[in-house]
Amino acid sequence: MGSLTEVTNTGDGFMATTIDAVVNWGRKNSLWPMPLGLSCCAIEMMSMVGPRFDLARFGAEAMRFSPRQCDLMIVAGTLTWKMAQAARTIYDQMPEPKWVIAMGVCASSGGMYRNYSVVQGVDLLFPVDMYVPGCPPRPEAVIDAVLKLQKRIERERAWSTGRQRPMPANPRGPILARS
C-alpha cells in the first residue's frame, strides 16, 4: 500500500541525459513506415501490422502512404527497373533521417529473377539499413529487423551532418540520376 506519511518535495530533483539520447529515443519509438509492397512479400507485410503480430507494440504502426510523412521505407518484393524511378523518387521525398529495410530475397538481391528487367538488389538505388531474408519472410523476421534498426537508431548521433554512408553508384547510367 505504501507509506501513509506525507512526502515533502524539496524541488532538488534533476534529470541527467544527453540531447542525443532524448532525440534518438523519440526517433526509435516513433518510426513511420512507408510500405512499398511490390509483390508477394507485401502480403506478409500486411499481416505484420495486423492483430496477430501487431507492429504497434514497437512504435511503428503508423503506415503512411505519403513519403513526406515517413522515415522508414520497407521495400517488400521484386523491384523492376520500370518501378525503380518511382522507388527512388519516394526515397528522395522522404525527410532526413531516413532508413530502409529490404524485405525478402527479391528486394535484397533480385531473388530467382536473374534477367534484365529486375533490379538485382535495391541497394543499387539507395542505401539499405536492414536486409530480411526469406521468400517471403515471416512477419516475425521483419519485426526483428525493426527491433534491430531501433537499436541502431539508439546508437546514432542525433546531430550528425548528413548521411554517414555514401549513396550507391548507379549501374544503369543517368536513368536514375538525381541532381
GROMACS elastic network, one bead per residue, 0.5 to 0.9 nm:
[ bonds ]
;  ai    aj funct       b0    kb
    1     4     6  0.84925   500
    3     6     6  0.78792   500
    3     7     6  0.88169   500
    4     7     6  0.89856   500
    9    12     6  0.79227   500
    9    13     6  0.86712   500
   10    13     6  0.77917   500
   11    14     6  0.86085   500
   17    20     6  0.84341   500
   17    21     6  0.67274   500
   17    22     6  0.74568   500
   18    21     6  0.52831   500
   18    22     6  0.66085   500
   18    23     6  0.87939   500
   19    22     6  0.52376   500
   19    23     6  0.60991   500
   19    24     6  0.84125   500
   19   158     6  0.77737   500
   19   159     6  0.89998   500
   20    23     6  0.52553   500
   20    24     6  0.58734   500
   20    25     6  0.83021   500
   20   154     6  0.85802   500
   20   155     6  0.87666   500
   20   156     6  0.78565   500
   20   157     6  0.60149   500
   20   159     6  0.73461   500
   21    24     6  0.52452   500
   21    25     6  0.59363   500
   21    26     6  0.86473   500
   21   154     6  0.71477   500
   21   155     6  0.83056   500
   21   156     6  0.89644   500
   21   157     6  0.85838   500
   21   158     6  0.80057   500
   22    25     6  0.51160   500
   22    26     6  0.64036   500
   22    27     6  0.87523   500
   23    26     6  0.52216   500
   23    27     6  0.62386   500
   23    28     6  0.87139   500
   23   154     6  0.88524   500
   23   158     6  0.63870   500
   24    28     6  0.59342   500
   24    29     6  0.83918   500
   24   150     6  0.89832   500
   24   153     6  0.62439   500
   24   154     6  0.51572   500
   24   155     6  0.76939   500
   24   156     6  0.72295   500
   24   157     6  0.79612   500
   24   158     6  0.63809   500
   25    28     6  0.54037   500
   25    29     6  0.62002   500
   25    30     6  0.86265   500
   25   150     6  0.89444   500
   25   153     6  0.82875   500
   25   154     6  0.63549   500
   26    29     6  0.54109   500
   26    30     6  0.61585   500
   26    31     6  0.88548   500
   27    30     6  0.54576   500
   27    31     6  0.64494   500
   27   150     6  0.83148   500
   27   153     6  0.72791   500
   27   154     6  0.80937   500
   28    31     6  0.61448   500
   28    59     6  0.78177   500
   28    60     6  0.88292   500
   28   147     6  0.89569   500
   28   149     6  0.80430   500
   28   151     6  0.76500   500
   28   152     6  0.86872   500
   28   153     6  0.59048   500
   28   154     6  0.64699   500
   29    58     6  0.68322   500
   29    60     6  0.72514   500
   29   150     6  0.74900   500
   30    58     6  0.84281   500
   30    59     6  0.51104   500
   30    60     6  0.59605   500
   30    61     6  0.86061   500
   30    62     6  0.84936   500
   31    58     6  0.88508   500
   31    59     6  0.62791   500
   31    61     6  0.78497   500
   31    62     6  0.77200   500
   31    70     6  0.76161   500
   31    71     6  0.63619   500
   31    72     6  0.64342   500
   31   150     6  0.86422   500
   32    59     6  0.83220   500
   32    60     6  0.56098   500
   32    61     6  0.69957   500
   32    62     6  0.53626   500
   32    63     6  0.58339   500
   32    64     6  0.67287   500
   32    69     6  0.72822   500
   32    71     6  0.56376   500
   32    72     6  0.59461   500
   32    73     6  0.85112   500
   33    60     6  0.66380   500
   33    61     6  0.75816   500
   33    62     6  0.67618   500
   33    63     6  0.50160   500
   33    64     6  0.63883   500
   33    65     6  0.85574   500
   33    69     6  0.88621   500
   33    70     6  0.56811   500
   33    71     6  0.63564   500
   33    73     6  0.55739   500
   33    74     6  0.66247   500
   34    63     6  0.59909   500
   34    64     6  0.55716   500
   34    65     6  0.59460   500
   34    66     6  0.73367   500
   34    67     6  0.64692   500
   34    69     6  0.83854   500
   34    70     6  0.56438   500
   34    71     6  0.73533   500
   34    72     6  0.58769   500
   34    74     6  0.61257   500
   34    75     6  0.85024   500
   34    90     6  0.89335   500
   35    42     6  0.81699   500
   35    45     6  0.80619   500
   35    63     6  0.68201   500
   35    64     6  0.74635   500
   35    65     6  0.70618   500
   35    72     6  0.84752   500
   35    73     6  0.61594   500
   35    74     6  0.51906   500
   35    75     6  0.66955   500
   35    76     6  0.75553   500
   36    42     6  0.78197   500
   36    65     6  0.87857   500
   36    73     6  0.69806   500
   36    74     6  0.58328   500
   36    76     6  0.59920   500
   36    77     6  0.83060   500
   36    87     6  0.78694   500
   37    40     6  0.80336   500
   37    41     6  0.68801   500
   37    43     6  0.80467   500
   37    45     6  0.76900   500
   37    46     6  0.89426   500
   37    74     6  0.77454   500
   37    75     6  0.63046   500
   37    77     6  0.63677   500
   37    78     6  0.88639   500
   38    41     6  0.74010   500
   38    42     6  0.63749   500
   38    75     6  0.75529   500
   38    76     6  0.58906   500
   38    78     6  0.60170   500
   38    79     6  0.67355   500
   39    42     6  0.57425   500
   39    43     6  0.78805   500
   39    76     6  0.69219   500
   39    78     6  0.61153   500
   39    79     6  0.85940   500
   40    43     6  0.56961   500
   40    44     6  0.74291   500
   40    76     6  0.78925   500
   40    77     6  0.63557   500
   40    78     6  0.85219   500
   40   135     6  0.85130   500
   40   136     6  0.68249   500
   41    44     6  0.53006   500
   41    45     6  0.63178   500
   41    46     6  0.87677   500
   41    75     6  0.89110   500
   41    76     6  0.51167   500
   41    77     6  0.51379   500
   41    78     6  0.85561   500
   41   103     6  0.70995   500
   41   104     6  0.65415   500
   41   106     6  0.89964   500
   41   135     6  0.74637   500
   41   136     6  0.51911   500
   41   137     6  0.70890   500
   42    46     6  0.61321   500
   42    47     6  0.86542   500
   42    75     6  0.87031   500
   42    76     6  0.55168   500
   42    77     6  0.67935   500
   42   103     6  0.89245   500
   42   136     6  0.87900   500
   43    46     6  0.50823   500
   43    47     6  0.63837   500
   43    48     6  0.86921   500
   43   136     6  0.88359   500
   44    47     6  0.50671   500
   44    48     6  0.61986   500
   44    76     6  0.87916   500
   44   136     6  0.71043   500
   44   137     6  0.71915   500
   44   138     6  0.65321   500
   44   139     6  0.59163   500
   45    48     6  0.50018   500
   45    49     6  0.70262   500
   45    74     6  0.86778   500
   45    76     6  0.73552   500
   45   103     6  0.86365   500
   45   137     6  0.89466   500
   45   138     6  0.86278   500
   45   139     6  0.66129   500
   45   142     6  0.79361   500
   46    49     6  0.56970   500
   46    50     6  0.66814   500
   46   139     6  0.87984   500
   47    51     6  0.79969   500
   47    52     6  0.76071   500
   47    53     6  0.71034   500
   47    54     6  0.83560   500
   47   139     6  0.68876   500
   48    51     6  0.81910   500
   48    52     6  0.77122   500
   48    53     6  0.53683   500
   48    54     6  0.61996   500
   48    55     6  0.61135   500
   48   138     6  0.84799   500
   48   140     6  0.76726   500
   48   142     6  0.77588   500
   48   143     6  0.75180   500
   49    52     6  0.80989   500
   49    53     6  0.64977   500
   49    55     6  0.50428   500
   49    56     6  0.70199   500
   49    60     6  0.88161   500
   49    61     6  0.64439   500
   49    63     6  0.87224   500
   49   139     6  0.87483   500
   50    53     6  0.60549   500
   50    54     6  0.53635   500
   50    55     6  0.75970   500
   50    56     6  0.89815   500
   51    55     6  0.85175   500
   53    56     6  0.87929   500
   53    57     6  0.89299   500
   53   139     6  0.70219   500
   53   140     6  0.73511   500
   53   143     6  0.84144   500
   54    57     6  0.61457   500
   54    58     6  0.83012   500
   54    61     6  0.78192   500
   55    58     6  0.56950   500
   55    59     6  0.70604   500
   55    60     6  0.59969   500
   55    61     6  0.54916   500
   55   143     6  0.68683   500
   56    59     6  0.51825   500
   56    60     6  0.55562   500
   56    62     6  0.78029   500
   57    60     6  0.77336   500
   57    61     6  0.79277   500
   58    61     6  0.77583   500
   58   143     6  0.83987   500
   58   146     6  0.82173   500
   58   147     6  0.75570   500
   59    62     6  0.80785   500
   60    63     6  0.75144   500
   60   146     6  0.82901   500
   63    70     6  0.80339   500
   64    67     6  0.74030   500
   64    69     6  0.67178   500
   64    70     6  0.64759   500
   65    68     6  0.88658   500
   65    69     6  0.80796   500
   65    70     6  0.80813   500
   66    69     6  0.57183   500
   66    70     6  0.69265   500
   66    90     6  0.85456   500
   66    94     6  0.86389   500
   67    70     6  0.52175   500
   67    71     6  0.78990   500
   67    73     6  0.85669   500
   67    90     6  0.58206   500
   67    91     6  0.73540   500
   67    92     6  0.86054   500
   67    93     6  0.58104   500
   67    95     6  0.79719   500
   68    71     6  0.82090   500
   68    90     6  0.85729   500
   68    93     6  0.58987   500
   68    95     6  0.61559   500
   69    94     6  0.71651   500
   69    95     6  0.76838   500
   70    73     6  0.73890   500
   70    94     6  0.61490   500
   70    95     6  0.73228   500
   70    98     6  0.78753   500
   71    94     6  0.63737   500
   71    95     6  0.66135   500
   71    96     6  0.72130   500
   71    97     6  0.65468   500
   71    99     6  0.62033   500
   71   100     6  0.84852   500
   72    94     6  0.85340   500
   72    97     6  0.88937   500
   72    98     6  0.57122   500
   72   100     6  0.56163   500
   72   101     6  0.74808   500
   73    90     6  0.88128   500
   73    91     6  0.75202   500
   73    94     6  0.87074   500
   73    98     6  0.77217   500
   73    99     6  0.62899   500
   73   101     6  0.62509   500
   73   102     6  0.84479   500
   74    99     6  0.86711   500
   74   100     6  0.59243   500
   74   102     6  0.61429   500
   74   103     6  0.66258   500
   75    78     6  0.86003   500
   75    79     6  0.82684   500
   75    87     6  0.87058   500
   75   100     6  0.74173   500
   75   101     6  0.62330   500
   75   102     6  0.50753   500
   75   103     6  0.57667   500
   75   104     6  0.84884   500
   75   107     6  0.64648   500
   75   122     6  0.79954   500
   76    79     6  0.84838   500
   76   101     6  0.83793   500
   76   102     6  0.64884   500
   76   104     6  0.63572   500
   76   106     6  0.81443   500
   76   107     6  0.63393   500
   76   136     6  0.89361   500
   77   102     6  0.82883   500
   77   103     6  0.66534   500
   77   104     6  0.61228   500
   77   105     6  0.76902   500
   77   106     6  0.54807   500
   77   107     6  0.52263   500
   77   108     6  0.87180   500
   77   110     6  0.88823   500
   77   136     6  0.82568   500
   78   104     6  0.84919   500
   78   105     6  0.84267   500
   78   107     6  0.54846   500
   78   108     6  0.89359   500
   78   110     6  0.66477   500
   78   111     6  0.77778   500
   78   113     6  0.85043   500
   78   118     6  0.70753   500
   78   119     6  0.77288   500
   78   121     6  0.88839   500
   79    82     6  0.82470   500
   79    83     6  0.63614   500
   79    84     6  0.65790   500
   79    87     6  0.85142   500
   79   106     6  0.74077   500
   79   107     6  0.63727   500
   79   110     6  0.77051   500
   79   117     6  0.88176   500
   79   118     6  0.60379   500
   79   119     6  0.56959   500
   79   120     6  0.83134   500
   79   121     6  0.80578   500
   79   122     6  0.73474   500
   80    83     6  0.53290   500
   80    84     6  0.61349   500
   80   116     6  0.89063   500
   80   117     6  0.55497   500
   80   119     6  0.53953   500
   80   120     6  0.88649   500
   81    85     6  0.73327   500
   81   116     6  0.83804   500
   81   117     6  0.56914   500
   81   118     6  0.58832   500
   81   119     6  0.58509   500
   82    85     6  0.67712   500
   82    86     6  0.81030   500
   82   117     6  0.76988   500
   82   118     6  0.86938   500
   83    86     6  0.53916   500
   83    87     6  0.62959   500
   83    88     6  0.87387   500
   84    87     6  0.50211   500
   84    88     6  0.60689   500
   84    89     6  0.84963   500
   84   119     6  0.76981   500
   84   122     6  0.85595   500
   84   125     6  0.76311   500
   84   176     6  0.77912   500
   85    88     6  0.51600   500
   85    89     6  0.61335   500
   85    90     6  0.86631   500
   85   175     6  0.79496   500
   85   176     6  0.60359   500
   86    89     6  0.50122   500
   86    90     6  0.61912   500
   86    91     6  0.86143   500
   87    90     6  0.51329   500
   87    91     6  0.62355   500
   87    92     6  0.86589   500
   87   125     6  0.84430   500
   88    92     6  0.61045   500
   88    93     6  0.86197   500
   88   125     6  0.66026   500
   88   126     6  0.72900   500
   88   176     6  0.74261   500
   89    92     6  0.50410   500
   89    93     6  0.61974   500
   89    94     6  0.88220   500
   90    93     6  0.51737   500
   90    94     6  0.64989   500
   91    94     6  0.54120   500
   91    95     6  0.86808   500
   91    98     6  0.84386   500
   91   100     6  0.88533   500
   91   126     6  0.76671   500
   92    95     6  0.78920   500
   92   178     6  0.88102   500
   94    97     6  0.83764   500
   94    98     6  0.68063   500
   95    98     6  0.65037   500
   96    99     6  0.87364   500
   96   162     6  0.84698   500
   96   163     6  0.86059   500
   97   162     6  0.86700   500
   97   163     6  0.80734   500
   99   127     6  0.82114   500
   99   128     6  0.71319   500
   99   129     6  0.61594   500
   99   130     6  0.85792   500
   99   149     6  0.83856   500
  100   126     6  0.83264   500
  100   127     6  0.71053   500
  100   129     6  0.53702   500
  100   130     6  0.67399   500
  100   131     6  0.88318   500
  101   128     6  0.60578   500
  101   129     6  0.59088   500
  101   131     6  0.59360   500
  101   132     6  0.73610   500
  101   142     6  0.85685   500
  101   145     6  0.77023   500
  101   146     6  0.82034   500
  101   149     6  0.87677   500
  102   105     6  0.81979   500
  102   106     6  0.86430   500
  102   107     6  0.54031   500
  102   108     6  0.55484   500
  102   121     6  0.83925   500
  102   122     6  0.71356   500
  102   123     6  0.84276   500
  102   128     6  0.66384   500
  102   129     6  0.79652   500
  102   130     6  0.62705   500
  102   132     6  0.61504   500
  102   133     6  0.86211   500
  103   106     6  0.79084   500
  103   107     6  0.59794   500
  103   108     6  0.69245   500
  103   130     6  0.83417   500
  103   131     6  0.62711   500
  103   133     6  0.69110   500
  103   134     6  0.80304   500
  103   136     6  0.81156   500
  103   137     6  0.71187   500
  103   142     6  0.71989   500
  104   107     6  0.56029   500
  104   108     6  0.62662   500
  104   109     6  0.86854   500
  104   111     6  0.81883   500
  104   131     6  0.76273   500
  104   132     6  0.55935   500
  104   133     6  0.51049   500
  104   134     6  0.50933   500
  104   135     6  0.56703   500
  104   136     6  0.56173   500
  104   137     6  0.57008   500
  105   109     6  0.58034   500
  105   110     6  0.65669   500
  105   112     6  0.83604   500
  105   121     6  0.85085   500
  105   131     6  0.85001   500
  105   132     6  0.74581   500
  105   133     6  0.54582   500
  105   134     6  0.56857   500
  105   135     6  0.60437   500
  105   136     6  0.76048   500
  105   137     6  0.83298   500
  106   109     6  0.55102   500
  106   112     6  0.72602   500
  106   113     6  0.76847   500
  106   118     6  0.87954   500
  106   119     6  0.85665   500
  106   120     6  0.76776   500
  106   121     6  0.70675   500
  106   122     6  0.88785   500
  106   134     6  0.88977   500
  106   135     6  0.78625   500
  106   136     6  0.89655   500
  107   110     6  0.58761   500
  107   111     6  0.73711   500
  107   119     6  0.80293   500
  107   120     6  0.76654   500
  107   121     6  0.53952   500
  107   122     6  0.57745   500
  107   123     6  0.86569   500
  107   131     6  0.85596   500
  108   111     6  0.74454   500
  108   120     6  0.74417   500
  108   122     6  0.62420   500
  108   123     6  0.74587   500
  108   128     6  0.89370   500
  108   131     6  0.63317   500
  108   132     6  0.76745   500
  108   133     6  0.76575   500
  109   112     6  0.87674   500
  109   119     6  0.78510   500
  109   122     6  0.74714   500
  109   123     6  0.85780   500
  110   113     6  0.57542   500
  110   114     6  0.67550   500
  110   115     6  0.89279   500
  110   118     6  0.63646   500
  110   119     6  0.59150   500
  110   121     6  0.53052   500
  110   122     6  0.82997   500
  111   114     6  0.74240   500
  111   120     6  0.76719   500
  111   121     6  0.84769   500
  111   135     6  0.84342   500
  113   116     6  0.88843   500
  113   117     6  0.86275   500
  113   118     6  0.65886   500
  113   119     6  0.89542   500
  113   120     6  0.82806   500
  114   117     6  0.84883   500
  114   118     6  0.71040   500
  114   119     6  0.88762   500
  114   120     6  0.75433   500
  115   118     6  0.60521   500
  115   119     6  0.86418   500
  115   120     6  0.87743   500
  116   119     6  0.79322   500
  118   121     6  0.86118   500
  119   122     6  0.65961   500
  119   124     6  0.77168   500
  119   125     6  0.88211   500
  120   123     6  0.84315   500
  120   124     6  0.75422   500
  121   124     6  0.60374   500
  121   125     6  0.82040   500
  122   125     6  0.54776   500
  122   126     6  0.65615   500
  122   127     6  0.79527   500
  122   128     6  0.74897   500
  123   126     6  0.51645   500
  123   127     6  0.52976   500
  123   128     6  0.56811   500
  123   167     6  0.88759   500
  123   168     6  0.68368   500
  124   127     6  0.77294   500
  124   167     6  0.87433   500
  124   168     6  0.57500   500
  124   169     6  0.68915   500
  124   170     6  0.64154   500
  124   171     6  0.71846   500
  125   167     6  0.79555   500
  125   168     6  0.64544   500
  125   169     6  0.78790   500
  125   170     6  0.67436   500
  125   171     6  0.88555   500
  125   176     6  0.79296   500
  126   167     6  0.60679   500
  126   168     6  0.61706   500
  127   165     6  0.73917   500
  127   166     6  0.76981   500
  127   167     6  0.60513   500
  127   168     6  0.66121   500
  128   131     6  0.72785   500
  129   149     6  0.74365   500
  130   145     6  0.63654   500
  130   146     6  0.83037   500
  130   148     6  0.82262   500
  130   149     6  0.70624   500
  131   145     6  0.76395   500
  132   137     6  0.68570   500
  132   141     6  0.66916   500
  132   142     6  0.64030   500
  132   144     6  0.89376   500
  132   145     6  0.67947   500
  133   136     6  0.79670   500
  133   137     6  0.61201   500
  133   141     6  0.81039   500
  134   138     6  0.74397   500
  134   141     6  0.86977   500
  135   138     6  0.85161   500
  137   140     6  0.81569   500
  137   141     6  0.63212   500
  137   142     6  0.71604   500
  138   141     6  0.53875   500
  138   142     6  0.68339   500
  138   143     6  0.89334   500
  139   142     6  0.51431   500
  139   143     6  0.61767   500
  139   144     6  0.85387   500
  140   143     6  0.50375   500
  140   144     6  0.60760   500
  140   145     6  0.86311   500
  141   145     6  0.62882   500
  141   146     6  0.87341   500
  142   146     6  0.62819   500
  142   147     6  0.86763   500
  143   147     6  0.62365   500
  143   148     6  0.86446   500
  144   147     6  0.50439   500
  144   148     6  0.61920   500
  144   149     6  0.85189   500
  145   148     6  0.50558   500
  145   149     6  0.60292   500
  145   150     6  0.85224   500
  146   150     6  0.61461   500
  146   151     6  0.87436   500
  147   150     6  0.50051   500
  147   151     6  0.64219   500
  147   152     6  0.87487   500
  148   151     6  0.50888   500
  148   152     6  0.63187   500
  148   153     6  0.86907   500
  149   153     6  0.61329   500
  149   154     6  0.85526   500
  150   153     6  0.50027   500
  150   154     6  0.61554   500
  150   155     6  0.88516   500
  151   154     6  0.50342   500
  151   155     6  0.66232   500
  152   155     6  0.53212   500
  152   156     6  0.65626   500
  153   156     6  0.52208   500
  153   157     6  0.84498   500
  153   158     6  0.88789   500
  154   157     6  0.84126   500
  155   158     6  0.89578   500
  156   159     6  0.88817   500
  156   160     6  0.83706   500
  157   160     6  0.56280   500
  159   162     6  0.89328   500
  160   163     6  0.78573   500
  160   164     6  0.82172   500
  161   164     6  0.81652   500
  162   165     6  0.89650   500
  163   166     6  0.71543   500
  163   167     6  0.87270   500
  165   168     6  0.88892   500
  166   169     6  0.87997   500
  167   170     6  0.88594   500
  168   171     6  0.88217   500
  170   173     6  0.59031   500
  170   174     6  0.76335   500
  170   175     6  0.85343   500
  170   176     6  0.72570   500
  170   177     6  0.73140   500
  171   174     6  0.89069   500
  172   175     6  0.63500   500
  172   176     6  0.75514   500
  173   176     6  0.72810   500
  173   177     6  0.73536   500
  174   178     6  0.83302   500
  175   178     6  0.89626   500
